[in-house]
Amino acid sequence: MSNSPGNADRPARAAPPAFAPAEPVAERLTALFAALATEFAVLHERVDTLERVLASHGAMPPDAIESYVPDAAAEAARQAWRQQFLERVFAELQAEAQAAARRGG
């Protein structure tokens, strides 16, 4: 990704896979995996940056994240978000599976 100002707000894009799946479902799954892997990498870098900035400014000790234990409300909110996220990620595949089941195949 270029560091030019025009690209600053665009998400990073993964390089295309080194193989070409023959099936449309495999192509969509490969695209889904590549998109999620790219998002994961970007989020990892952002979290790492936040942890380093906060620690360097004395806002939190370096082990604060590892020692954090969420309370019941935080855990419930995380579980709800996780469920909604997974539903969004897999919505198209779920719809296709349901359509195939209705068609009998």
Stockholm file with secondary structure:
# STOCKHOLM 1.0

chainA/1-105         MSNSPGNADRPARAAPPAFAPAEPVAERLTALFAALATEFAVLHERVDTLERVLASHGAMPPDAIESYVPDAAAEAARQAWRQQFLERVFAELQAEAQAAARRGG
#=GR chainA/1-105 SS CCCSGGGTTSCCCCCCCSSCCSSHHHHHHHHHHHHHHHHHHHHHHHHHHHHHHHHHTTSSCTTHHHHCCCCHHHHHHHHHHHHHHHHHHHHHHHHHHHHHHHHTC
#=GC SS_cons         CCCSGGGTTSCCCCCCCSSCCSSHHHHHHHHHHHHHHHHHHHHHHHHHHHHHHHHHTTSSCTTHHHHCCCCHHHHHHHHHHHHHHHHHHHHHHHHHHHHHHHHTC
//
